[in-house]
Amino acid sequence: MSEILIVGPVGRIQARYHKGKGRNAPLAIVLHPHPEHGGTMNSKVTYALFRSFVDLGFSTLRFNFRGVGCSEGKFDHGDGELSDAAACLDWLQVQNPEPRQCWVAGFSFGAWICMQLLMRRPELDGFIAIAPPANMYDFTFLAPCPVSGMILQGGKDEIVTKDSVAKLTAKLTAQRGLHIDYRIVPEADHYFTNEIPTLTSHVHQYVDAALNPMAKIVNG
């Protein structure tokens, strides 16, 4: 894993990159929580997502949004952060021009940006949204959501309400041809304190099954 600097819309973007083995390794970018509330690419949930994709053989990138760490610029309330994510995805695709699949994952504020990126980039094949803040941000842009994915939330989340995420999931699930795997970790708070291994287990299980659907049928 190496630290790199990517040319972004308003300057350098600080990132960490791990290249997967094989010419057609799948790709994943991971988006961190709110920059004004301590969110960085080193946040525990963000790092856990990154390691999960690395362990599954992905070429994986996590990065600091503008104004965080060594990334240049200042917080832009979502618009600029979405542009940062798009620039990082561009960089990752240049480094890996023939990926097997391409995924995006995000935690909290990062999950909101993650879902917006899905609408902008048709080459994305799947997503992982951890505690998407449906009670704080507008998700109506998902009309319709273009790909299936997993939504994961803590049962004791004190910041993002379960009702709001359940309603978002129900709305997405109603779309024809779309499958949202909605999972709750009963004892987890918003930051998955003491529940990171459980979070990692869910991510591994879902992504592995999505990458290898025939293995699930044979073994099931």
Number of C-alpha atoms within 10 A of each C-alpha: 10 9 13 13 14 19 15 22 16 15 15 19 26 24 20 17 18 18 19 19 12 11 11 15 20 25 27 25 26 29 32 29 26 18 22 11 8 10 21 21 24 16 14 16 24 25 16 18 28 28 16 20 27 22 13 17 17 27 27 29 28 27 28 27 34 25 20 20 16 14 21 19 17 14 16 13 12 16 11 18 22 22 18 25 26 19 17 23 23 13 15 21 16 10 12 18 10 14 16 14 16 22 23 27 28 27 29 26 25 30 27 26 26 28 24 19 18 20 16 12 12 10 11 19 19 20 25 26 25 30 29 29 23 23 15 13 10 10 16 11 10 15 11 14 19 20 18 18 22 20 23 20 28 24 17 18 19 12 14 20 20 20 11 15 20 16 12 19 18 13 15 19 17 12 14 8 9 15 15 18 14 16 16 17 17 12 13 20 19 19 21 22 13 11 16 16 12 13 23 17 11 18 22 17 10 14 20 15 14 16 15 10 11 11 12 12 9 7 6 6
